[in-house]
Amino acid sequence: MDDFEERVRNRAYRLWQEEGCPEGRAEAHWELARELVAIEDNQKLATKPHPQNQALGPSGEPIEPIEAVENTGEFPTLTDQGEESTYPRRR
């Protein structure tokens, strides 16, 4: 049995115990355990630092590419949606 299946088995058993050892819910515990173990594995991949191939500004923050700055005007704002005033008016 590989490491993933062993971790799923242990997690499913803990879930079963936490719910008070109910009968007939084995499939639900296995499915949830598979999801939780997969999330743990993929979270490690998602939280790796991104390699910095871009220039850094004076504060150490990455500088956005010029395309991102030029496209900012293409997104709608509140005034574009007909909501010019932010406060309700009196009648």
C-alpha positions, -999 to 999 in steps of 0.1 A, spaced: 0 0 0 15 34 -9 18 64 14 -13 82 0 -36 52 6 -22 47 41 -28 84 49 -64 82 35 -70 51 56 -58 68 88 -78 100 81 -110 80 73 -106 61 106 -101 94 126 -132 109 109 -152 78 117 -141 80 154 -149 118 156 -184 111 144 -190 86 171 -184 54 151 -216 54 131 -226 24 110 -231 27 72 -210 58 66 -178 42 55 -180 55 19 -186 91 30 -156 89 54 -133 75 27 -144 101 2 -138 130 26 -105 115 37 -93 113 0 -103 150 -5 -85 162 27 -53 143 20 -53 155 -16 -58 191 -4 -29 187 20 -6 175 -8 -16 202 -32 -15 230 -7 22 223 -3 26 228 -40 5 260 -41 23 277 -13 58 273 -27 73 307 -34 72 318 -70 106 322 -86 113 359 -90 122 364 -126 111 400 -125 128 432 -114 123 444 -78 114 480 -69 131 501 -43 110 487 -15 118 451 -26 83 445 -41 81 430 -76 74 455 -103 42 447 -124 47 443 -161 36 473 -181 7 453 -197 -10 450 -163 -8 487 -157 -20 496 -192 -51 473 -190 -64 488 -157 -87 512 -176 -106 483 -193 -123 471 -161 -157 486 -151 -159 508 -120 -188 519 -99 -194 550 -120 -195 529 -151 -224 510 -136 -245 541 -130 -237 545 -93 -222 580 -94 -231 589 -58 -220 568 -29 -244 584 -4 -282 581 -5 -300 613 -14 -329 628 5 -362 629 -13 
